[in-house]
Amino acid sequence: MSHITVQYKGKTYTCDTDRPLLSSLLSQGGFIPYSCQGGLCQACLCKVTQGSVPKESQHGLDKHLQDQGCFYPCLCKPNEDLSIEVATKENVVFEEKGISSFDTYTSMVIDKSWLNPNTLRLCLVRPEPLQYKAGQFINLTQSENNLTRSYSLASLPCENFMELHIKRVVNGKMSNWLCDTLQLGDNITISGPSGDCYYQQDHATQDLILGGVGTGLAPLYGILRDAIESNHQGHIYLFHASLNAEGLYYQDEIKEIVGDVTNFTYIPCVLHGDAPDNGKQGAIDQIIIDSLGDCTGKRAYLCGDDAVVQSMKERLLQNGLTNDDILADAFTFINEGDQNTQANDS
Ligand SMILES: Cc1cc2nc3c(=O)[nH]c(=O)nc-3n(C[C@H](O)[C@H](O)[C@H](O)COP(=O)(O)OP(=O)(O)OC[C@H]3O[C@@H](n4cnc5c(N)ncnc54)[C@H](O)[C@@H]3O)c2cc1C
């Protein structure tokens, strides 16, 4: 195994070349805000000021950010000595169509209610300058512990609040804190928005497949409303899956929103127990294919648990869709196997 050195915030760190830079720094007490560790959430975006980083660590970044040396330390296995800093509006020019994922705000909790026994609806004030597209996600930070996690927006940009759906994860640090400790009127640090899983009007005539599991409904709820408000012409199929009937939510709200729109079909799905009214029992990927058959020409939005999103994607690719037809937000999470990052997580 070989090592290189990394200069970060005035300190020198010795890092392995076969381990993600983020993990090496965290294990030595060099804190960088982070969340998904998969190059999705953008929470850990850094800028290299000396040396160069492997191309893979810039995967998915806009060219103008790559040109400025931006990279994801979670994807970076460094192969030469580097100096780095966290990317901010001060050291990077962001040209993202007026939307910057690196803006940080303080927002207030204005509503907390339960969508089902395990899922919290959390509403925050939308800071005036924060503009987003329905279906994107924001990062929430628990400041005392420097803990950051991503949550998708169920609200519409025109609303003056932001709605999030939080699944309580067993032993989950952020989700349990949001569910139990954070109170109405409290302030919380947020940043964003991020993500490219949002409704696009230039595909208005295509049929849409919205496939979500658990709180994967959150971004789809925003995308659905955006599509309806934009008078989407193609048919919209919403598949919402849960382990059992208790895990489903928003059935009435969805029917209400859709009203008498005729080009919409809602299919609630459960893995265990009887099929819900007008719904199906089974695995969501199979239900989608059984319901729609050949999907050529359709467009899919897939959200929620990483493994389920991947299996829906694979099935759709086998049944007529191309990668360009699929937009996905996989809710990746930090694996407890990574002891070093967990140790620095709280
Ligand atoms: C782009 C994106 C969007 C997201 N949107 C949402 C959203 O809208 N709603 C939402 O509830 N979550 C969402 N997530 C997941 C969220 O960011 C957190 O990962 C999740 O809330 C768990 O954080 P935690 O701190 O509570 O758990 P941690 O303290 O990080 O984890 C505790 C333990 O649980 C395990 N674990 C964590 N999550 C899961 C899981 N889902 N299933 C099984 N084991 C798990 C970990 O490996 C660890 O062992 C999203 C993630 C991404 C990347």
The ligand as an SDF file (V2000), in Angstrom:
LIG
                    3D

 53 58  0  0  0  0  0  0  0  0999 V2000
  -30.1560   11.8970   -2.2940 C   0  0  0  0  0  0  0  0  0  0  0  0
  -30.7210   11.3450   -0.9920 C   0  0  0  0  0  0  0  0  0  0  0  0
  -32.0070   11.6620   -0.6360 C   0  0  0  0  0  0  0  0  0  0  0  0
  -32.5490   11.1300    0.5490 C   0  0  0  0  0  0  0  0  0  0  0  0
  -33.8320   11.4400    0.8630 N   0  0  0  0  0  0  0  0  0  0  0  0
  -34.3760   10.9030    1.9720 C   0  0  0  0  0  0  0  0  0  0  0  0
  -35.7570   11.1890    2.3140 C   0  0  0  0  0  0  0  0  0  0  0  0
  -36.4670   11.9420    1.6290 O   0  0  0  0  0  0  0  0  0  0  0  0
  -36.2580   10.6120    3.4220 N   0  0  0  0  0  0  0  0  0  0  0  0
  -35.5070    9.7700    4.2210 C   0  0  0  0  0  0  0  0  0  0  0  0
  -36.0330    9.2730    5.2350 O   0  0  0  0  0  0  0  0  0  0  0  0
  -34.2090    9.4940    3.9290 N   0  0  0  0  0  0  0  0  0  0  0  0
  -33.6280   10.0500    2.8410 C   0  0  0  0  0  0  0  0  0  0  0  0
  -32.3220    9.7950    2.5550 N   0  0  0  0  0  0  0  0  0  0  0  0
  -31.5150    8.9960    3.5350 C   0  0  0  0  0  0  0  0  0  0  0  0
  -30.9670    9.9520    4.6300 C   0  0  0  0  0  0  0  0  0  0  0  0
  -30.0370   10.8520    4.0460 O   0  0  0  0  0  0  0  0  0  0  0  0
  -30.2280    9.2090    5.7610 C   0  0  0  0  0  0  0  0  0  0  0  0
  -29.2670    8.3470    5.2280 O   0  0  0  0  0  0  0  0  0  0  0  0
  -31.1810    8.4340    6.6510 C   0  0  0  0  0  0  0  0  0  0  0  0
  -32.1320    9.2960    7.2550 O   0  0  0  0  0  0  0  0  0  0  0  0
  -30.3990    7.6980    7.7860 C   0  0  0  0  0  0  0  0  0  0  0  0
  -29.6550    8.6490    8.5050 O   0  0  0  0  0  0  0  0  0  0  0  0
  -29.4120    8.4660   10.0720 P   0  0  0  0  0  0  0  0  0  0  0  0
  -28.3830    9.4570   10.4980 O   0  0  0  0  0  0  0  0  0  0  0  0
  -30.6900    8.4440   10.8140 O   0  0  0  0  0  0  0  0  0  0  0  0
  -28.8090    7.0010   10.1600 O   0  0  0  0  0  0  0  0  0  0  0  0
  -27.2530    6.6310   10.4090 P   0  0  0  0  0  0  0  0  0  0  0  0
  -26.8600    7.0470   11.7780 O   0  0  0  0  0  0  0  0  0  0  0  0
  -26.4470    7.1640    9.2740 O   0  0  0  0  0  0  0  0  0  0  0  0
  -27.3010    5.0580   10.2980 O   0  0  0  0  0  0  0  0  0  0  0  0
  -27.5970    4.2270   11.4340 C   0  0  0  0  0  0  0  0  0  0  0  0
  -27.4990    2.7750   11.0260 C   0  0  0  0  0  0  0  0  0  0  0  0
  -28.5780    2.4310   10.1520 O   0  0  0  0  0  0  0  0  0  0  0  0
  -28.1050    1.9840    8.8960 C   0  0  0  0  0  0  0  0  0  0  0  0
  -29.0210    2.6120    7.9280 N   0  0  0  0  0  0  0  0  0  0  0  0
  -29.1020    3.9160    7.6370 C   0  0  0  0  0  0  0  0  0  0  0  0
  -30.1170    4.1310    6.7660 N   0  0  0  0  0  0  0  0  0  0  0  0
  -30.6780    2.9250    6.5330 C   0  0  0  0  0  0  0  0  0  0  0  0
  -31.7350    2.4980    5.7170 C   0  0  0  0  0  0  0  0  0  0  0  0
  -32.4430    3.3330    4.9560 N   0  0  0  0  0  0  0  0  0  0  0  0
  -32.0230    1.1800    5.7150 N   0  0  0  0  0  0  0  0  0  0  0  0
  -31.3230    0.3130    6.4580 C   0  0  0  0  0  0  0  0  0  0  0  0
  -30.3010    0.6620    7.2490 N   0  0  0  0  0  0  0  0  0  0  0  0
  -29.9770    1.9570    7.2900 C   0  0  0  0  0  0  0  0  0  0  0  0
  -26.6560    2.4970    8.7930 C   0  0  0  0  0  0  0  0  0  0  0  0
  -25.8330    1.6510    8.0210 O   0  0  0  0  0  0  0  0  0  0  0  0
  -26.2190    2.4600   10.2420 C   0  0  0  0  0  0  0  0  0  0  0  0
  -25.8280    1.1800   10.6160 O   0  0  0  0  0  0  0  0  0  0  0  0
  -31.7690   10.2910    1.3880 C   0  0  0  0  0  0  0  0  0  0  0  0
  -30.4550   10.0110    1.0140 C   0  0  0  0  0  0  0  0  0  0  0  0
  -29.9260   10.5130   -0.1510 C   0  0  0  0  0  0  0  0  0  0  0  0
  -28.5010   10.1720   -0.5320 C   0  0  0  0  0  0  0  0  0  0  0  0
  1  2  1  0
  2  3  1  0
  2 52  2  0
  3  4  2  0
  4  5  1  0
  4 50  1  0
  5  6  2  0
  6  7  1  0
  6 13  1  0
  7  8  2  0
  7  9  1  0
  9 10  1  0
 10 11  2  0
 10 12  1  0
 12 13  2  0
 13 14  1  0
 14 15  1  0
 14 50  1  0
 15 16  1  0
 16 17  1  0
 16 18  1  0
 18 19  1  0
 18 20  1  0
 20 21  1  0
 20 22  1  0
 22 23  1  0
 23 24  1  0
 24 25  2  0
 24 26  1  0
 24 27  1  0
 27 28  1  0
 28 29  2  0
 28 30  1  0
 28 31  1  0
 31 32  1  0
 32 33  1  0
 33 34  1  0
 33 48  1  0
 34 35  1  0
 35 36  1  0
 35 46  1  0
 36 37  1  0
 36 45  1  0
 37 38  2  0
 38 39  1  0
 39 40  1  0
 39 45  2  0
 40 41  1  0
 40 42  2  0
 42 43  1  0
 43 44  2  0
 44 45  1  0
 46 47  1  0
 46 48  1  0
 48 49  1  0
 50 51  2  0
 51 52  1  0
 52 53  1  0
M  END
$$$$
